[in-house]
Amino acid sequence: MTVRRLRTSWAAIVVVTFFAAGCQATPPSSGGASPAAITPAPPPATPSAAETSIMPDTADDHSADDPIEHVIGISIDGLNPQAIEELGKSRTPAFHRLMREGAFTLNARTVREKTSTTPNHTTMLTGRRVDAKHGGHGYTENFDTGGTIHQAAGHYVASVFDVVHDNGGSTAFFGTKSKFRLYKRTWNTHGAPDHVGRNNGRAKIDRFTLDLDNTRLTSKVTAELRRKPRDFTFVHLSLPDRVGHASGFMGKQYLDAVRHTDRLVGRILNTVADRPELRRHTLVVLTADHGGRGASHYNASKLQDFRIPFMAWGPGVPAGRNLYKLNPTFRSPGRNRTSYHGKQPIRNGDLANLATDALDLPRVPGSEFDRPRTLNLFR
């Protein structure tokens, strides 16, 4: 998706990501102190002016993603792709619809450093690895510390919300874990000034909604899509992770939770498909923050913890195609954990630049994953 197109209005893309939200330790007391603001600063790497700018690209031709006007991100917390295979299409029709009608892999990867919720969520939104010494976001804890991502990194860390919002687009975050207040504090309370065109303010997330009830949250998402779809919407569903921690990952109760989550994803897909304007202009991308088997998912060297799904569904996305076959610049990792050297597997962190690319916006400043913008979802 390297050919850009001129946009007369800001379109939205739907990215569906699966995050593991329920995995958190008990946070230490913050003492009620307000986190200090971090002065925006460039990331450790020194990108070019074109890379740090959040100005829209100039188009010289039409691209395959022309129809896309909305991106929705859905995160399924703790979704082991083996569960989709075991349950089959009769018991997980929505996940199989995404695979049948879109492009997918059940062998994507988390970040190498962590297979826990908050670090991987932060990677999905920023396009950065975890390790701050190598340009990562630096947020290693799996709970809300009361601070910001900027404090963890030592400088301002931009997100997909920054790029979309500062270019005049609208954004939303729907989550089912209270620890995600971290993101509201990071990109709303301590958001950077907007220096792109009209000043749209420091708050980068226009609607921020937390509801611990997955079914109720899904109702709020579908109501928003019917009423006022955003340019970029991020949705997090946590039931598989919650049940996995309580009863064991890949056990009967866990598989039942995946089935229930499939129904919730199906409601979102049906909301899009039943409305011509949404159906013609919406891209859905799905991934996860980690998998899991047995008691937990915290071992970053175990295949069942670091292997995750990545799916895309929308206009122009070829039906039933394997993402690795569609993307020769990426390498299928087999059963390997993989490093950050050489050809990369598809990772959940590719989400940030995939979304901005589909919306014809610049890459996320300081990002690493899919920095060349070569991950192709389209014919």
C-alpha positions as CSV (number, residue, x, y, z in Angstrom):
1,M,0.0,0.0,0.0
2,T,2.6,2.5,-1.1
3,V,0.5,4.4,-3.6
4,R,-1.3,7.2,-1.9
5,R,-4.6,8.9,-2.8
6,L,-5.8,12.4,-2.2
7,R,-8.5,12.6,0.4
8,T,-11.2,15.2,0.6
9,S,-12.5,14.0,3.9
10,W,-11.0,12.0,6.7
11,A,-12.0,8.3,6.4
12,A,-12.1,5.8,9.1
13,I,-10.7,2.3,9.2
14,V,-12.0,-0.5,11.5
15,V,-9.2,-2.5,13.1
16,V,-10.1,-5.5,15.2
17,T,-7.4,-6.5,17.7
18,F,-7.4,-9.1,20.3
19,F,-5.9,-7.9,23.6
20,A,-5.4,-9.8,26.8
21,A,-6.7,-7.3,29.3
22,G,-7.3,-9.5,32.2
23,C,-3.7,-10.2,33.0
24,Q,-2.6,-7.8,35.6
25,A,-0.8,-7.9,38.9
26,T,-2.1,-5.8,41.8
27,P,-0.8,-2.3,41.2
28,P,1.1,-0.5,43.9
29,S,-0.6,2.4,45.6
30,S,0.0,5.7,43.6
31,G,-0.7,7.7,46.7
32,G,-3.2,9.8,44.7
33,A,-0.5,11.9,43.2
34,S,-1.1,13.3,39.7
35,P,1.5,12.2,37.2
36,A,3.9,14.8,36.0
37,A,3.6,16.0,32.4
38,I,6.4,15.0,30.1
39,T,7.6,17.6,27.6
40,P,7.1,16.2,24.1
41,A,10.5,15.1,22.7
42,P,11.6,13.1,19.6
43,P,12.2,9.3,20.0
44,P,15.7,7.9,20.4
45,A,16.0,7.3,16.6
46,T,16.3,10.3,14.4
47,P,13.6,10.0,11.7
48,S,13.4,12.3,8.7
49,A,11.2,15.3,8.7
50,A,8.8,13.4,6.5
51,E,8.5,10.6,9.0
52,T,7.9,12.9,12.0
53,S,5.4,15.1,10.2
54,I,1.8,14.2,10.8
55,M,0.7,16.0,7.6
56,P,-1.3,13.9,5.1
57,D,0.6,12.4,2.2
58,T,0.0,13.8,-1.3
59,A,-1.5,11.3,-3.7
60,D,-0.3,10.8,-7.3
61,D,-2.6,7.8,-8.2
62,H,-5.4,5.6,-6.9
63,S,-4.6,2.8,-4.4
64,A,-6.3,-0.4,-3.6
65,D,-7.6,0.9,-0.3
66,D,-9.5,3.8,-1.9
67,P,-12.9,2.7,-0.5
68,I,-11.7,2.6,3.1
69,E,-13.2,5.4,5.2
70,H,-13.4,3.8,8.6
71,V,-10.9,1.6,10.7
72,I,-12.2,-0.4,13.6
73,G,-9.7,-2.2,15.9
74,I,-11.0,-5.1,17.9
75,S,-8.8,-6.7,20.5
76,I,-9.7,-10.2,21.9
77,D,-7.9,-10.5,25.2
78,G,-5.9,-13.8,25.5
79,L,-7.2,-15.4,22.3
80,N,-5.2,-18.5,21.5
81,P,-5.7,-19.2,17.8
82,Q,-5.8,-22.9,18.5
83,A,-9.2,-22.3,20.1
84,I,-10.6,-21.1,16.7
85,E,-9.3,-24.3,15.1
86,E,-10.7,-26.6,17.8
87,L,-14.1,-25.0,17.9
88,G,-14.4,-24.9,14.1
89,K,-16.7,-22.8,11.9
90,S,-19.9,-24.0,13.4
91,R,-19.1,-22.8,16.9
92,T,-17.0,-19.7,15.9
93,P,-18.8,-18.4,12.8
94,A,-17.6,-14.8,13.1
95,F,-13.9,-15.7,13.3
96,H,-14.3,-18.0,10.4
97,R,-16.3,-15.4,8.5
98,L,-13.3,-13.1,8.9
99,M,-11.0,-15.8,7.5
100,R,-13.4,-16.9,4.7
101,E,-14.2,-13.4,3.5
102,G,-10.9,-11.7,4.4
103,A,-7.2,-12.2,4.7
104,F,-5.7,-13.8,7.8
105,T,-3.0,-15.8,9.6
106,L,-3.3,-17.8,12.8
107,N,0.5,-17.6,13.2
108,A,1.2,-14.0,14.0
109,R,3.4,-12.9,16.9
110,T,3.3,-10.7,20.0
111,V,6.3,-8.5,20.9
112,R,9.3,-10.6,21.8
113,E,9.8,-9.2,25.2
114,K,6.4,-9.8,26.8
115,T,3.3,-11.9,26.5
116,S,1.2,-9.7,28.8
117,T,-1.7,-7.3,28.2
118,T,-0.5,-3.8,28.8
119,P,2.9,-3.9,27.0
120,N,1.3,-5.5,24.0
121,H,-1.6,-3.1,23.9
122,T,0.8,-0.2,24.0
123,T,2.8,-1.8,21.2
124,M,-0.4,-2.1,19.0
125,L,-1.2,1.6,19.5
126,T,2.3,3.0,19.1
127,G,4.0,0.5,16.7
128,R,7.0,0.2,19.0
129,R,8.7,-2.7,20.7
130,V,8.8,-2.7,24.6
131,D,12.5,-2.1,25.2
132,A,13.0,1.7,25.7
133,K,16.8,1.4,25.1
134,H,16.1,0.3,21.5
135,G,13.4,2.9,20.7
136,G,10.5,1.0,22.5
137,H,7.7,2.5,24.5
138,G,9.2,1.3,27.8
139,Y,6.0,0.3,29.5
140,T,6.8,-3.1,31.0
141,E,4.3,-3.3,33.8
142,N,1.0,-5.2,33.4
143,F,-1.1,-2.7,35.4
144,D,-1.8,1.0,35.6
145,T,1.0,2.6,37.5
146,G,-0.8,5.9,37.7
147,G,1.8,7.5,35.3
148,T,1.9,7.7,31.5
149,I,3.6,5.9,28.7
150,H,5.7,9.1,28.2
151,Q,7.1,8.7,31.7
152,A,8.1,5.1,31.0
153,A,9.9,6.0,27.8
154,G,11.4,9.3,29.1
155,H,9.9,11.3,26.2
156,Y,6.6,11.8,24.4
157,V,5.4,8.6,22.7
158,A,3.0,9.2,19.8
159,S,0.2,6.8,19.0
160,V,-2.2,6.1,16.1
161,F,-4.7,8.3,18.0
162,D,-2.2,11.2,17.7
163,V,-1.9,10.8,13.9
164,V,-5.6,10.4,13.2
165,H,-6.7,13.1,15.6
166,D,-4.1,15.8,14.6
167,N,-5.0,15.3,10.9
168,G,-8.6,16.2,11.7
169,G,-10.0,12.6,12.1
170,S,-12.1,11.3,15.0
171,T,-11.1,8.5,17.3
172,A,-12.6,6.2,19.9
173,F,-11.4,3.7,22.5
174,F,-13.7,1.0,24.0
175,G,-12.2,-1.2,26.7
176,T,-13.2,-3.8,29.2
177,K,-10.3,-3.4,31.7
178,S,-10.0,-0.5,34.2
179,K,-6.2,-0.4,33.8
180,F,-6.7,1.1,30.3
181,R,-7.3,4.4,32.0
182,L,-3.5,4.6,31.4
183,Y,-4.2,5.5,27.8
184,K,-6.7,8.2,28.6
185,R,-4.2,9.8,30.9
186,T,-1.4,9.3,28.4
187,W,-3.0,10.7,25.2
188,N,-5.8,12.9,26.6
189,T,-4.6,14.5,29.9
190,H,-1.0,14.5,28.7
191,G,-1.5,14.5,24.9
192,A,0.9,16.6,22.9
193,P,0.0,20.0,21.3
194,D,-1.5,19.7,17.8
195,H,0.8,21.5,15.3
196,V,-0.9,20.1,12.1
197,G,-3.2,22.5,10.4
198,R,-6.1,23.5,12.6
199,N,-5.4,23.1,16.3
200,N,-7.6,20.2,17.4
201,G,-6.3,20.2,21.0
202,R,-4.2,17.9,23.1
203,A,-6.9,15.2,23.7
204,K,-6.3,12.6,21.1
205,I,-9.1,10.1,21.9
206,D,-12.5,11.7,21.3
207,R,-14.5,9.1,23.0
208,F,-13.0,6.9,25.7
209,T,-15.4,4.3,27.2
210,L,-14.6,1.6,29.8
211,D,-17.2,-1.0,30.7
212,L,-16.2,-4.3,32.4
213,D,-19.2,-6.1,30.9
214,N,-18.2,-7.4,27.5
215,T,-21.8,-7.7,26.2
216,R,-22.7,-4.2,27.3
217,L,-19.6,-2.7,25.9
218,T,-20.3,-4.3,22.5
219,S,-23.8,-2.7,22.5
220,K,-22.2,0.6,23.0
221,V,-19.8,0.0,20.1
222,T,-22.5,-1.0,17.7
223,A,-24.7,2.0,18.8
224,E,-21.7,4.2,18.0
225,L,-21.2,2.6,14.6
226,R,-24.8,3.1,13.7
227,R,-24.9,6.7,14.9
228,K,-21.4,8.2,14.2
229,P,-18.6,5.9,13.1
230,R,-15.2,7.2,13.9
231,D,-12.2,7.4,11.6
232,F,-10.4,5.0,14.0
233,T,-12.1,2.9,16.6
234,F,-10.3,0.5,19.0
235,V,-12.4,-2.2,20.7
236,H,-11.1,-4.5,23.5
237,L,-13.0,-7.6,24.6
238,S,-11.6,-9.5,27.6
239,L,-13.7,-12.5,28.3
240,P,-11.3,-15.3,27.1
241,D,-8.5,-13.9,29.2
242,R,-10.7,-13.5,32.3
243,V,-11.9,-17.1,32.1
244,G,-8.5,-18.4,31.2
245,H,-7.1,-17.0,34.4
246,A,-9.9,-18.3,36.5
247,S,-10.3,-21.8,34.9
248,G,-7.4,-22.4,32.7
249,F,-6.6,-21.5,29.1
250,M,-7.9,-23.9,26.4
251,G,-10.2,-25.7,29.0
252,K,-14.0,-26.1,28.5
253,Q,-14.9,-22.8,30.2
254,Y,-12.2,-21.0,28.2
255,L,-13.6,-22.4,24.9
256,D,-17.1,-21.4,26.0
257,A,-15.8,-17.8,26.5
258,V,-14.2,-17.8,23.1
259,R,-17.6,-18.9,21.6
260,H,-19.4,-16.1,23.5
261,T,-16.8,-13.6,22.3
262,D,-17.3,-14.8,18.7
263,R,-21.0,-13.9,19.0
264,L,-20.0,-10.4,20.1
265,V,-17.6,-10.0,17.2
266,G,-20.4,-11.2,15.0
267,R,-22.6,-8.4,16.2
268,I,-20.0,-5.8,15.2
269,L,-19.5,-7.4,11.8
270,N,-23.2,-7.5,11.2
271,T,-23.6,-3.9,12.2
272,V,-21.0,-3.0,9.5
273,A,-22.4,-5.4,6.9
274,D,-26.0,-4.4,7.3
275,R,-25.3,-0.7,6.5
276,P,-24.3,0.0,2.9
277,E,-22.1,3.0,3.7
278,L,-20.3,1.2,6.4
279,R,-20.0,-2.0,4.4
280,R,-18.4,-0.2,1.4
281,H,-16.0,1.9,3.5
282,T,-14.9,-0.1,6.6
283,L,-11.8,-2.2,7.2
284,V,-11.8,-4.5,10.2
285,V,-8.4,-5.9,11.5
286,L,-8.3,-8.5,14.4
287,T,-5.3,-9.6,16.5
288,A,-4.4,-10.5,20.1
289,D,-2.0,-9.5,22.8
290,H,-1.2,-13.1,23.7
291,G,-2.5,-16.6,23.7
292,G,-2.3,-18.9,26.7
293,R,-2.6,-22.5,27.8
294,G,-3.1,-24.0,31.2
295,A,-2.6,-21.7,34.1
296,S,-1.3,-18.5,32.4
297,H,0.3,-16.9,29.4
298,Y,3.3,-15.1,30.9
299,N,6.1,-17.2,29.4
300,A,7.3,-15.2,26.4
301,S,9.3,-18.2,25.2
302,K,6.3,-20.6,24.8
303,L,4.6,-20.9,21.5
304,Q,1.1,-21.1,23.0
305,D,1.7,-17.7,24.7
306,F,3.3,-15.7,21.8
307,R,1.3,-17.1,18.9
308,I,-1.7,-15.0,18.0
309,P,-4.2,-14.4,15.2
310,F,-4.2,-11.5,12.8
311,M,-7.2,-11.0,10.4
312,A,-8.4,-8.3,8.1
313,W,-11.9,-7.9,6.5
314,G,-13.3,-5.2,4.3
315,P,-13.6,-3.8,0.8
316,G,-10.6,-4.7,-1.4
317,V,-9.3,-7.4,1.0
318,P,-9.1,-10.7,-1.0
319,A,-11.2,-13.5,0.4
320,G,-9.6,-16.5,2.0
321,R,-6.0,-15.4,1.5
322,N,-3.2,-16.2,3.8
323,L,-1.4,-13.0,4.9
324,Y,2.0,-14.5,4.5
325,K,1.3,-15.6,0.9
326,L,0.0,-12.1,0.2
327,N,3.1,-10.5,1.8
328,P,6.4,-12.0,0.7
329,T,8.3,-9.2,2.5
330,F,7.2,-10.9,5.8
331,R,8.3,-14.4,6.9
332,S,6.1,-17.0,8.4
333,P,7.9,-18.0,11.6
334,G,6.7,-21.6,11.9
335,R,7.0,-22.5,15.6
336,N,9.8,-20.0,16.3
337,R,9.7,-17.2,18.7
338,T,11.7,-14.9,16.3
339,S,13.9,-11.9,17.1
340,Y,13.8,-8.3,15.7
341,H,16.5,-9.0,13.2
342,G,16.0,-10.0,9.5
343,K,12.6,-10.7,7.9
344,Q,9.8,-10.2,10.4
345,P,6.7,-12.2,11.1
346,I,3.4,-10.4,11.1
347,R,3.0,-8.9,14.6
348,N,0.2,-7.3,16.6
349,G,2.4,-4.1,16.6
350,D,1.9,-3.8,12.8
351,L,-1.6,-2.5,13.6
352,A,-0.6,1.1,14.2
353,N,1.0,1.8,10.9
354,L,-1.4,-0.5,9.0
355,A,-4.3,1.7,10.3
356,T,-2.6,5.1,9.4
357,D,-1.6,3.7,6.0
358,A,-5.1,2.6,5.2
359,L,-6.3,6.1,6.2
360,D,-3.7,7.7,3.9
361,L,-2.0,9.3,6.9
362,P,1.7,9.4,7.8
363,R,3.3,6.6,9.9
364,V,3.2,6.9,13.7
365,P,6.3,9.0,14.7
366,G,8.9,6.8,16.4
367,S,7.3,3.6,15.3
368,E,9.2,0.5,14.3
369,F,6.7,-2.2,13.2
370,D,5.7,-2.0,9.5
371,R,7.7,1.2,9.3
372,P,8.1,0.8,5.5
373,R,4.3,0.4,5.2
374,T,4.7,-2.8,3.2
375,L,2.1,-4.9,5.0
376,N,-0.6,-5.4,2.3
377,L,-4.1,-6.4,3.0
378,F,-5.5,-5.7,-0.5
379,R,-5.5,-7.3,-3.9
